[in-house]
Amino acid sequence: MVKYVNAAELEELIANSDKTVYCDFWASWCGPCRMLAPIFEEVSDKYDGKALFVKMDVDEEASEPAAIKYGITSIPNIIAFKGGKPVDNNLGFVPQAVLEAFVEKNM
């Protein structure tokens, strides 16, 4: 299940989670973001209990600090956080198999 978060909630999750946190930085006007959304949701269901999946709308003011901190200049951009730090990112739309490989690699 995907949870929608703001910058403060993301920081709390990545600091306190013993699981890898995958954050999809996106915006409602972004076509590739909308194409990736159902794939991200399906992958989150597949790895439920093994990792955390969250989305952050970069157009929301409460998300701005995280977008700046993690250098989000293009979307969709999925960042994997492990041990409180970003460890990898996946930029742009990808098919489900590629997203699953990204998740497996970073768990």
N, CA and C atoms as a LAMMPS dump frame, in Angstrom:
ITEM: TIMESTEP
0
ITEM: NUMBER OF ATOMS
321
ITEM: BOX BOUNDS ff ff ff
-5.0000000000000000e+02 5.0000000000000000e+02
-5.0000000000000000e+02 5.0000000000000000e+02
-5.0000000000000000e+02 5.0000000000000000e+02
ITEM: ATOMS id mol type element x y z
1 1 1 N 0.827 -1.182 0
2 1 2 C 0 0 0
3 1 3 C 0.873 1.248 0
4 2 1 N 0.54 2.191 -0.829
5 2 2 C 1.286 3.436 -0.95
6 2 3 C 0.684 4.484 -0.022
7 3 1 N 1.562 5.185 0.688
8 3 2 C 1.136 6.254 1.58
9 3 3 C 1.632 7.58 0.998
10 4 1 N 0.782 8.606 1.048
11 4 2 C 1.173 9.939 0.597
12 4 3 C 1.749 10.701 1.781
13 5 1 N 2.937 11.305 1.584
14 5 2 C 3.646 11.963 2.684
15 5 3 C 4.105 13.355 2.276
16 6 1 N 4.427 14.151 3.3
17 6 2 C 5.087 15.434 3.073
18 6 3 C 6.541 15.295 3.523
19 7 1 N 7.311 16.357 3.456
20 7 2 C 8.742 16.299 3.767
21 7 3 C 9.008 15.827 5.199
22 8 1 N 8.274 16.353 6.156
23 8 2 C 8.491 15.981 7.555
24 8 3 C 8.184 14.505 7.787
25 9 1 N 7.098 14.031 7.193
26 9 2 C 6.733 12.613 7.35
27 9 3 C 7.769 11.707 6.69
28 10 1 N 8.28 12.116 5.541
29 10 2 C 9.311 11.316 4.874
30 10 3 C 10.56 11.224 5.738
31 11 1 N 10.995 12.346 6.264
32 11 2 C 12.2 12.35 7.105
33 11 3 C 12.033 11.426 8.318
34 12 1 N 10.858 11.455 8.921
35 12 2 C 10.584 10.59 10.071
36 12 3 C 10.62 9.112 9.657
37 13 1 N 10.005 8.81 8.532
38 13 2 C 9.986 7.418 8.051
39 13 3 C 11.379 6.896 7.761
40 14 1 N 12.167 7.669 7.019
41 14 2 C 13.487 7.145 6.647
42 14 3 C 14.434 7.078 7.842
43 15 1 N 14.222 7.928 8.831
44 15 2 C 15.071 7.901 10.023
45 15 3 C 14.739 6.731 10.939
46 16 1 N 13.47 6.304 10.938
47 16 2 C 13.034 5.306 11.914
48 16 3 C 12.698 3.936 11.344
49 17 1 N 12.765 3.766 10.037
50 17 2 C 12.365 2.492 9.446
51 17 3 C 13.53 1.52 9.362
52 18 1 N 13.262 0.273 9.684
53 18 2 C 14.27 -0.773 9.509
54 18 3 C 14.148 -1.399 8.121
55 19 1 N 13.196 -0.933 7.332
56 19 2 C 12.989 -1.403 5.965
57 19 3 C 13.398 -0.308 4.982
58 20 1 N 13.673 -0.715 3.751
59 20 2 C 13.955 0.269 2.712
60 20 3 C 12.676 1.053 2.426
61 21 1 N 12.814 2.362 2.29
62 21 2 C 11.695 3.239 1.964
63 21 3 C 11.893 3.713 0.524
64 22 1 N 10.888 3.487 -0.306
65 22 2 C 10.911 3.935 -1.698
66 22 3 C 9.955 5.105 -1.821
67 23 1 N 10.503 6.268 -2.175
68 23 2 C 9.671 7.471 -2.304
69 23 3 C 9.594 7.875 -3.769
70 24 1 N 8.375 7.958 -4.27
71 24 2 C 8.108 8.42 -5.631
72 24 3 C 7.809 9.912 -5.572
73 25 1 N 8.744 10.723 -6.063
74 25 2 C 8.537 12.159 -6.174
75 25 3 C 7.806 12.383 -7.497
76 26 1 N 6.635 13.012 -7.446
77 26 2 C 5.762 13.106 -8.614
78 26 3 C 4.962 14.399 -8.577
79 27 1 N 4.162 14.635 -9.633
80 27 2 C 3.215 15.753 -9.683
81 27 3 C 2.02 15.324 -10.524
82 28 1 N 0.857 15.873 -10.21
83 28 2 C -0.378 15.465 -10.883
84 28 3 C -0.397 15.834 -12.367
85 29 1 N 0.319 16.856 -12.778
86 29 2 C 0.334 17.297 -14.167
87 29 3 C 1.306 16.501 -15.037
88 30 1 N 2.099 15.646 -14.426
89 30 2 C 3.179 14.924 -15.115
90 30 3 C 2.658 13.619 -15.728
91 31 1 N 2.662 13.531 -17.054
92 31 2 C 2.182 12.34 -17.753
93 31 3 C 2.919 11.069 -17.374
94 32 1 N 4.264 11.056 -17.412
95 32 2 C 4.988 9.844 -17.004
96 32 3 C 4.712 9.454 -15.542
97 33 1 N 4.48 10.458 -14.683
98 33 2 C 4.144 10.177 -13.279
99 33 3 C 2.817 9.428 -13.192
100 34 1 N 1.838 9.876 -13.973
101 34 2 C 0.526 9.218 -13.968
102 34 3 C 0.623 7.807 -14.549
103 35 1 N 1.494 7.607 -15.522
104 35 2 C 1.689 6.27 -16.096
105 35 3 C 2.36 5.333 -15.09
106 36 1 N 3.263 5.883 -14.286
107 36 2 C 4.005 5.072 -13.316
108 36 3 C 3.169 4.739 -12.082
109 37 1 N 2.18 5.564 -11.757
110 37 2 C 1.408 5.412 -10.52
111 37 3 C 0.823 4.017 -10.316
112 38 1 N 0.111 3.429 -11.286
113 38 2 C -0.449 2.095 -11.037
114 38 3 C 0.63 1.017 -10.912
115 39 1 N 1.748 1.2 -11.583
116 39 2 C 2.858 0.242 -11.479
117 39 3 C 3.475 0.327 -10.091
118 40 1 N 3.703 1.548 -9.604
119 40 2 C 4.252 1.747 -8.261
120 40 3 C 3.323 1.13 -7.219
121 41 1 N 2.021 1.311 -7.403
122 41 2 C 1.014 0.742 -6.49
123 41 3 C 1.081 -0.791 -6.502
124 42 1 N 1.156 -1.375 -7.681
125 42 2 C 1.203 -2.837 -7.799
126 42 3 C 2.477 -3.407 -7.172
127 43 1 N 3.586 -2.75 -7.418
128 43 2 C 4.856 -3.198 -6.827
129 43 3 C 4.799 -3.058 -5.303
130 44 1 N 4.181 -1.993 -4.812
131 44 2 C 4.067 -1.813 -3.358
132 44 3 C 3.242 -2.941 -2.739
133 45 1 N 2.202 -3.384 -3.439
134 45 2 C 1.392 -4.501 -2.94
135 45 3 C 2.205 -5.792 -2.921
136 46 1 N 3.01 -5.998 -3.947
137 46 2 C 3.824 -7.218 -4.045
138 46 3 C 4.851 -7.3 -2.907
139 47 1 N 5.409 -6.161 -2.523
140 47 2 C 6.454 -6.138 -1.491
141 47 3 C 5.924 -5.65 -0.141
142 48 1 N 4.613 -5.713 0.051
143 48 2 C 3.998 -5.285 1.305
144 48 3 C 4.606 -6.055 2.474
145 49 1 N 5.029 -5.332 3.497
146 49 2 C 5.642 -5.949 4.665
147 49 3 C 7.151 -6.084 4.558
148 50 1 N 7.69 -5.96 3.342
149 50 2 C 9.135 -6.088 3.129
150 50 3 C 9.812 -4.741 2.924
151 51 1 N 9.033 -3.738 2.494
152 51 2 C 9.546 -2.398 2.233
153 51 3 C 8.392 -1.412 2.384
154 52 1 N 8.721 -0.135 2.468
155 52 2 C 7.703 0.912 2.56
156 52 3 C 7.694 1.716 1.264
157 53 1 N 6.506 2.035 0.777
158 53 2 C 6.339 2.77 -0.471
159 53 3 C 5.519 4.026 -0.194
160 54 1 N 6.101 5.178 -0.529
161 54 2 C 5.428 6.45 -0.305
162 54 3 C 5.53 7.317 -1.55
163 55 1 N 4.619 8.282 -1.642
164 55 2 C 4.615 9.237 -2.752
165 55 3 C 4.616 10.647 -2.183
166 56 1 N 5.33 11.527 -2.864
167 56 2 C 5.376 12.917 -2.445
168 56 3 C 5.13 13.809 -3.659
169 57 1 N 4.077 14.614 -3.589
170 57 2 C 3.737 15.554 -4.649
171 57 3 C 4.665 16.764 -4.53
172 58 1 N 5.559 16.917 -5.502
173 58 2 C 6.551 17.989 -5.415
174 58 3 C 5.953 19.383 -5.551
175 59 1 N 4.707 19.474 -5.988
176 59 2 C 4.045 20.774 -6.11
177 59 3 C 3.461 21.273 -4.794
178 60 1 N 3.393 20.425 -3.786
179 60 2 C 2.851 20.838 -2.494
180 60 3 C 3.936 21.532 -1.678
181 61 1 N 3.567 22.623 -1.049
182 61 2 C 4.532 23.408 -0.279
183 61 3 C 5.214 22.593 0.813
184 62 1 N 4.471 21.678 1.444
185 62 2 C 5.031 20.868 2.528
186 62 3 C 6.052 19.849 2.017
187 63 1 N 6.146 19.681 0.71
188 63 2 C 7.104 18.739 0.128
189 63 3 C 8.386 19.423 -0.332
190 64 1 N 8.341 20.718 -0.454
191 64 2 C 9.467 21.47 -1
192 64 3 C 10.803 21.21 -0.301
193 65 1 N 10.86 21.168 1.04
194 65 2 C 12.159 20.923 1.682
195 65 3 C 12.804 19.597 1.257
196 66 1 N 12.019 18.551 1.105
197 66 2 C 12.58 17.256 0.702
198 66 3 C 13.003 17.283 -0.761
199 67 1 N 12.213 17.903 -1.607
200 67 2 C 12.562 17.991 -3.025
201 67 3 C 13.893 18.724 -3.205
202 68 1 N 14.09 19.762 -2.43
203 68 2 C 15.355 20.51 -2.485
204 68 3 C 16.487 19.667 -1.9
205 69 1 N 16.267 19.088 -0.736
206 69 2 C 17.302 18.31 -0.06
207 69 3 C 17.818 17.157 -0.927
208 70 1 N 16.908 16.489 -1.65
209 70 2 C 17.299 15.318 -2.43
210 70 3 C 17.506 15.632 -3.911
211 71 1 N 17.554 16.916 -4.245
212 71 2 C 17.917 17.338 -5.588
213 71 3 C 16.965 16.913 -6.682
214 72 1 N 15.669 16.964 -6.399
215 72 2 C 14.676 16.555 -7.387
216 72 3 C 14.536 17.658 -8.432
217 73 1 N 15.016 17.384 -9.639
218 73 2 C 14.905 18.34 -10.735
219 73 3 C 14.083 17.78 -11.889
220 74 1 N 13.864 16.468 -11.893
221 74 2 C 13.036 15.81 -12.899
222 74 3 C 12.172 14.769 -12.212
223 75 1 N 10.969 14.553 -12.765
224 75 2 C 10.05 13.573 -12.193
225 75 3 C 9.46 12.721 -13.308
226 76 1 N 8.986 11.539 -12.996
227 76 2 C 9.02 10.882 -11.692
228 76 3 C 10.442 10.463 -11.321
229 77 1 N 10.713 10.507 -10.051
230 77 2 C 12.017 10.115 -9.525
231 77 3 C 11.769 9.315 -8.249
232 78 1 N 12.106 8.045 -8.282
233 78 2 C 11.947 7.193 -7.105
234 78 3 C 13.305 7.063 -6.435
235 79 1 N 13.349 7.426 -5.17
236 79 2 C 14.582 7.306 -4.396
237 79 3 C 14.391 6.208 -3.365
238 80 1 N 15.393 5.336 -3.267
239 80 2 C 15.421 4.286 -2.248
240 80 3 C 16.232 4.803 -1.065
241 81 1 N 15.641 4.743 0.119
242 81 2 C 16.303 5.169 1.355
243 81 3 C 16.522 3.94 2.232
244 82 1 N 17.739 3.781 2.7
245 82 2 C 18.07 2.645 3.564
246 82 3 C 18.993 3.161 4.669
247 83 1 N 18.709 2.77 5.89
248 83 2 C 19.542 3.228 6.995
249 83 3 C 19.534 4.739 7.154
250 84 1 N 18.426 5.369 6.791
251 84 2 C 18.285 6.808 6.957
252 84 3 C 18.892 7.648 5.85
253 85 1 N 19.434 6.999 4.794
254 85 2 C 20.087 7.749 3.72
255 85 3 C 19.612 7.289 2.352
256 86 1 N 19.674 8.185 1.366
257 86 2 C 19.354 7.749 0.007
258 86 3 C 20.467 6.84 -0.503
259 87 1 N 20.078 5.704 -1.105
260 87 2 C 21.089 4.761 -1.596
261 87 3 C 21.042 4.585 -3.109
262 88 1 N 19.919 4.923 -3.742
263 88 2 C 19.792 4.742 -5.182
264 88 3 C 18.565 5.509 -5.661
265 89 1 N 18.518 5.793 -6.963
266 89 2 C 17.31 6.415 -7.501
267 89 3 C 17.027 5.896 -8.907
268 90 1 N 15.768 5.998 -9.265
269 90 2 C 15.295 5.573 -10.574
270 90 3 C 14.533 6.745 -11.177
271 91 1 N 15.046 7.298 -12.268
272 91 2 C 14.474 8.5 -12.861
273 91 3 C 13.663 8.159 -14.103
274 92 1 N 12.455 8.698 -14.164
275 92 2 C 11.608 8.529 -15.336
276 92 3 C 10.695 7.321 -15.246
277 93 1 N 9.839 7.189 -16.259
278 93 2 C 8.92 6.056 -16.318
279 93 3 C 9.692 4.783 -16.647
280 94 1 N 9.334 3.698 -15.973
281 94 2 C 9.906 2.382 -16.272
282 94 3 C 8.798 1.34 -16.209
283 95 1 N 8.947 0.244 -16.967
284 95 2 C 7.969 -0.837 -16.87
285 95 3 C 8.085 -1.543 -15.522
286 96 1 N 7.079 -2.331 -15.205
287 96 2 C 7.019 -2.983 -13.903
288 96 3 C 8.239 -3.854 -13.617
289 97 1 N 8.697 -4.612 -14.586
290 97 2 C 9.848 -5.498 -14.371
291 97 3 C 11.091 -4.71 -13.966
292 98 1 N 11.286 -3.552 -14.562
293 98 2 C 12.438 -2.711 -14.232
294 98 3 C 12.295 -2.147 -12.817
295 99 1 N 11.087 -1.711 -12.461
296 99 2 C 10.858 -1.189 -11.111
297 99 3 C 11.052 -2.285 -10.073
298 100 1 N 10.564 -3.486 -10.352
299 100 2 C 10.762 -4.599 -9.416
300 100 3 C 12.24 -4.925 -9.255
301 101 1 N 13.006 -4.884 -10.325
302 101 2 C 14.454 -5.138 -10.243
303 101 3 C 15.128 -4.066 -9.383
304 102 1 N 14.69 -2.807 -9.527
305 102 2 C 15.217 -1.698 -8.714
306 102 3 C 14.926 -1.936 -7.232
307 103 1 N 13.694 -2.359 -6.945
308 103 2 C 13.302 -2.631 -5.559
309 103 3 C 14.127 -3.784 -4.999
310 104 1 N 14.216 -4.869 -5.739
311 104 2 C 14.993 -6.051 -5.276
312 104 3 C 16.437 -5.678 -4.993
313 105 1 N 17.026 -4.888 -5.889
314 105 2 C 18.44 -4.5 -5.754
315 105 3 C 18.686 -3.706 -4.475
316 106 1 N 17.692 -2.951 -4.014
317 106 2 C 17.89 -2.04 -2.89
318 106 3 C 17.264 -2.486 -1.578
319 107 1 N 16.75 -3.693 -1.522
320 107 2 C 16.117 -4.158 -0.269
321 107 3 C 17.133 -4.583 0.762
